[in-house]
Amino acid sequence: MKLPSKVTPYKESTIAKFPVVLELLEKSDMTPQELYAKVRKSKIKDISEFVEVLDCLYAMNKIEIDEEVLHYVG
């Protein structure tokens, strides 16, 4: 996980990608594949970065995974 520091600017950190994912999941539930297809054109560069973002959001109880569908918890 990339945290903001003197070396890593906020824009390149994992935390900066949270709003991109959460905004989409607030609107509707999606499978990870659907969500990745929508965010890969924006700030998220590759699948490993996408998985890091999902891991962090899940650990913070911001999203849930139910039968292969991601839900925004809030």
LINCOR-V260515 format. One record per pair of residues at least 24 apart in sequence whose C-alpha atoms are under 10 Angstrom apart, sorted by sequence separation. I is the first residue (numbers start at 1). J is the second residue. If there is no record, write none. Layout:
# LINCOR-V260515
i=I j=J
i=I j=J
This chain:
# LINCOR-V260515
i=20 j=44
i=17 j=42
i=17 j=43
i=18 j=44
i=16 j=43
i=17 j=44
i=16 j=44
i=21 j=50
i=14 j=44
i=12 j=43
i=11 j=43
i=12 j=44
i=17 j=49
i=18 j=50
i=21 j=53
i=22 j=54
i=17 j=50
i=20 j=53
i=21 j=54
i=32 j=65
i=31 j=65
i=35 j=69
i=14 j=49
i=17 j=52
i=18 j=53
i=22 j=57
i=29 j=64
i=30 j=65
i=31 j=66
i=33 j=68
i=34 j=69
i=35 j=70
i=13 j=49
i=14 j=50
i=17 j=53
i=18 j=54
i=21 j=57
i=29 j=65
i=31 j=67
i=32 j=68
i=33 j=69
i=34 j=70
i=15 j=52
i=16 j=53
i=17 j=54
i=26 j=63
i=31 j=68
i=32 j=69
i=14 j=52
i=15 j=53
i=18 j=56
i=25 j=63
i=30 j=68
i=31 j=69
i=32 j=70
i=14 j=53
i=18 j=57
i=30 j=69
i=31 j=70
i=13 j=53
i=22 j=62
i=29 j=69
i=30 j=70
i=31 j=71
i=15 j=56
i=22 j=63
i=29 j=70
i=30 j=71
i=14 j=56
i=15 j=57
i=21 j=63
i=28 j=70
i=29 j=71
i=30 j=72
i=28 j=71
i=29 j=72
i=18 j=62
i=27 j=71
i=28 j=72
i=25 j=70
i=26 j=71
i=27 j=72
i=25 j=71
i=26 j=72
i=1 j=48
i=2 j=49
i=25 j=72
i=26 j=73
i=1 j=49
i=24 j=72
i=25 j=73
i=26 j=74
i=22 j=71
i=23 j=72
i=25 j=74
i=2 j=52
i=22 j=72
i=1 j=52
i=21 j=72
i=22 j=73
i=1 j=53
i=22 j=74
i=1 j=55
i=1 j=56
